């Protein structure tokens, strides 16, 4: 339970960077 809370906290802090990374990966996949 503590682990899931830590993960949620981490994701909430880095969701913006993760979203940008996912978008870059998505574009790289289609424009390869």
Jmol script that loads the backbone (N, CA, C; Angstrom):
load data "model"
ATOM      1  N   UNK A   1       0.837  -1.196   0.000  1.00  0.00           N
ATOM      2  CA  UNK A   1       0.000   0.000   0.000  1.00  0.00           C
ATOM      3  C   UNK A   1       0.877   1.254   0.000  1.00  0.00           C
ATOM      4  N   UNK A   2       1.935   1.228   0.803  1.00  0.00           N
ATOM      5  CA  UNK A   2       2.852   2.361   0.828  1.00  0.00           C
ATOM      6  C   UNK A   2       3.544   2.515  -0.519  1.00  0.00           C
ATOM      7  N   UNK A   3       3.841   1.384  -1.153  1.00  0.00           N
ATOM      8  CA  UNK A   3       4.506   1.428  -2.455  1.00  0.00           C
ATOM      9  C   UNK A   3       3.601   2.087  -3.485  1.00  0.00           C
ATOM     10  N   UNK A   4       2.329   1.689  -3.511  1.00  0.00           N
ATOM     11  CA  UNK A   4       1.389   2.265  -4.480  1.00  0.00           C
ATOM     12  C   UNK A   4       1.224   3.767  -4.230  1.00  0.00           C
ATOM     13  N   UNK A   5       1.231   4.155  -2.961  1.00  0.00           N
ATOM     14  CA  UNK A   5       1.117   5.582  -2.639  1.00  0.00           C
ATOM     15  C   UNK A   5       2.343   6.335  -3.162  1.00  0.00           C
ATOM     16  N   UNK A   6       3.517   5.737  -2.988  1.00  0.00           N
ATOM     17  CA  UNK A   6       4.751   6.354  -3.463  1.00  0.00           C
ATOM     18  C   UNK A   6       4.732   6.485  -4.973  1.00  0.00           C
ATOM     19  N   UNK A   7       4.242   5.451  -5.651  1.00  0.00           N
ATOM     20  CA  UNK A   7       4.160   5.484  -7.110  1.00  0.00           C
ATOM     21  C   UNK A   7       3.206   6.576  -7.564  1.00  0.00           C
ATOM     22  N   UNK A   8       2.065   6.670  -6.895  1.00  0.00           N
ATOM     23  CA  UNK A   8       1.097   7.716  -7.254  1.00  0.00           C
ATOM     24  C   UNK A   8       1.699   9.096  -7.037  1.00  0.00           C
ATOM     25  N   UNK A   9       2.416   9.253  -5.941  1.00  0.00           N
ATOM     26  CA  UNK A   9       3.047  10.539  -5.645  1.00  0.00           C
ATOM     27  C   UNK A   9       4.084  10.866  -6.705  1.00  0.00           C
ATOM     28  N   UNK A  10       4.873   9.862  -7.079  1.00  0.00           N
ATOM     29  CA  UNK A  10       5.901  10.063  -8.110  1.00  0.00           C
ATOM     30  C   UNK A  10       5.260  10.427  -9.435  1.00  0.00           C
ATOM     31  N   UNK A  11       4.208   9.692  -9.816  1.00  0.00           N
ATOM     32  CA  UNK A  11       3.541   9.959 -11.086  1.00  0.00           C
ATOM     33  C   UNK A  11       2.906  11.342 -11.089  1.00  0.00           C
ATOM     34  N   UNK A  12       2.335  11.742  -9.956  1.00  0.00           N
ATOM     35  CA  UNK A  12       1.698  13.057  -9.902  1.00  0.00           C
ATOM     36  C   UNK A  12       2.734  14.165 -10.059  1.00  0.00           C
ATOM     37  N   UNK A  13       3.956  13.908  -9.591  1.00  0.00           N
ATOM     38  CA  UNK A  13       5.009  14.918  -9.699  1.00  0.00           C
ATOM     39  C   UNK A  13       5.642  14.928 -11.081  1.00  0.00           C
ATOM     40  N   UNK A  14       5.651  13.767 -11.759  1.00  0.00           N
ATOM     41  CA  UNK A  14       6.354  13.668 -13.034  1.00  0.00           C
ATOM     42  C   UNK A  14       5.424  13.350 -14.200  1.00  0.00           C
ATOM     43  N   UNK A  15       4.126  13.518 -13.998  1.00  0.00           N
ATOM     44  CA  UNK A  15       3.161  13.175 -15.044  1.00  0.00           C
ATOM     45  C   UNK A  15       3.390  14.023 -16.304  1.00  0.00           C
ATOM     46  N   UNK A  16       3.794  15.277 -16.100  1.00  0.00           N
ATOM     47  CA  UNK A  16       4.009  16.160 -17.246  1.00  0.00           C
ATOM     48  C   UNK A  16       5.160  15.657 -18.107  1.00  0.00           C
ATOM     49  N   UNK A  17       6.283  15.303 -17.455  1.00  0.00           N
ATOM     50  CA  UNK A  17       7.438  14.796 -18.201  1.00  0.00           C
ATOM     51  C   UNK A  17       7.112  13.469 -18.857  1.00  0.00           C
ATOM     52  N   UNK A  18       6.365  12.623 -18.137  1.00  0.00           N
ATOM     53  CA  UNK A  18       5.999  11.324 -18.701  1.00  0.00           C
ATOM     54  C   UNK A  18       5.103  11.505 -19.915  1.00  0.00           C
ATOM     55  N   UNK A  19       4.184  12.454 -19.831  1.00  0.00           N
ATOM     56  CA  UNK A  19       3.284  12.709 -20.957  1.00  0.00           C
ATOM     57  C   UNK A  19       4.071  13.178 -22.173  1.00  0.00           C
ATOM     58  N   UNK A  20       5.019  14.089 -21.952  1.00  0.00           N
ATOM     59  CA  UNK A  20       5.833  14.585 -23.059  1.00  0.00           C
ATOM     60  C   UNK A  20       6.672  13.466 -23.651  1.00  0.00           C
ATOM     61  N   UNK A  21       7.200  12.599 -22.786  1.00  0.00           N
ATOM     62  CA  UNK A  21       8.010  11.478 -23.255  1.00  0.00           C
ATOM     63  C   UNK A  21       7.160  10.524 -24.081  1.00  0.00           C
ATOM     64  N   UNK A  22       5.941  10.252 -23.621  1.00  0.00           N
ATOM     65  CA  UNK A  22       5.039   9.367 -24.363  1.00  0.00           C
ATOM     66  C   UNK A  22       4.726   9.967 -25.727  1.00  0.00           C
ATOM     67  N   UNK A  23       4.506  11.277 -25.775  1.00  0.00           N
ATOM     68  CA  UNK A  23       4.196  11.948 -27.041  1.00  0.00           C
ATOM     69  C   UNK A  23       5.389  11.838 -27.986  1.00  0.00           C
ATOM     70  N   UNK A  24       6.600  12.047 -27.466  1.00  0.00           N
ATOM     71  CA  UNK A  24       7.793  11.945 -28.300  1.00  0.00           C
ATOM     72  C   UNK A  24       7.961  10.532 -28.832  1.00  0.00           C
ATOM     73  N   UNK A  25       7.728   9.536 -27.978  1.00  0.00           N
ATOM     74  CA  UNK A  25       7.848   8.138 -28.391  1.00  0.00           C
ATOM     75  C   UNK A  25       6.804   7.834 -29.460  1.00  0.00           C
ATOM     76  N   UNK A  26       5.605   8.368 -29.270  1.00  0.00           N
ATOM     77  CA  UNK A  26       4.498   8.147 -30.203  1.00  0.00           C
ATOM     78  C   UNK A  26       4.847   8.722 -31.578  1.00  0.00           C
ATOM     79  N   UNK A  27       5.366   9.952 -31.583  1.00  0.00           N
ATOM     80  CA  UNK A  27       5.742  10.597 -32.836  1.00  0.00           C
ATOM     81  C   UNK A  27       6.890   9.842 -33.494  1.00  0.00           C
ATOM     82  N   UNK A  28       7.871   9.435 -32.690  1.00  0.00           N
ATOM     83  CA  UNK A  28       9.026   8.717 -33.233  1.00  0.00           C
ATOM     84  C   UNK A  28       8.571   7.419 -33.893  1.00  0.00           C
ATOM     85  N   UNK A  29       7.548   6.796 -33.318  1.00  0.00           N
ATOM     86  CA  UNK A  29       7.037   5.529 -33.860  1.00  0.00           C
ATOM     87  C   UNK A  29       6.398   5.746 -35.224  1.00  0.00           C
ATOM     88  N   UNK A  30       5.706   6.868 -35.392  1.00  0.00           N
ATOM     89  CA  UNK A  30       4.982   7.100 -36.646  1.00  0.00           C
ATOM     90  C   UNK A  30       5.839   7.762 -37.713  1.00  0.00           C
ATOM     91  N   UNK A  31       6.855   8.506 -37.301  1.00  0.00           N
ATOM     92  CA  UNK A  31       7.687   9.208 -38.277  1.00  0.00           C
ATOM     93  C   UNK A  31       9.024   8.519 -38.478  1.00  0.00           C
ATOM     94  N   UNK A  32       9.067   7.237 -38.105  1.00  0.00           N
ATOM     95  CA  UNK A  32      10.301   6.480 -38.220  1.00  0.00           C
ATOM     96  C   UNK A  32      10.608   6.213 -39.686  1.00  0.00           C
TER      97      UNK A  32
END
end "model"
wireframe off; spacefill off
backbone 0.3
color backbone group
